[in-house]
Amino acid sequence: VGVPARIHEIQGAAHLSSLDGEVVSGVPGVVTARASNGFYMQDPTPDADPATSEGIFVFTSSSPAVAVGDAVLVGGRVQEFRGGCTPSCDPGSSGFDNLTLTEIVNPSVTPAGPGAA
């Protein structure tokens, strides 16, 4: 089932999420962009803390079944993803110096009413 959460609670004010590894549920958002392996969403009612982020990536591993502007509720496991070295990295670079991206993995995505422009 998971812990109900908002994006700013998942992101927190630190670089790494305090919910890393935890299962969350009912995370509300509006889809802001699609990728080939997931989508970005933003909280429609942000908090007033400039130290917390209101956006997060939802990793679906394949083309997501959402459109930009869709309102959704997402559940899944919070994970800190560290991207590997790209072909443009220096020889011998492993990507371990890269910063992590907080994301929701193994998601369940439910439509949540009318979206936003």
Protein Blocks (a to p, Z undefined) as FASTA:
>chain_A
ZZcddfklmnombfbdfkgoiacehiacddfbdcfkbccdddfbdcfbfkbccbdcddeh
iacfbdehiacddddddddddddddfkbcehiaolmpccddddehiacddebjadZZ
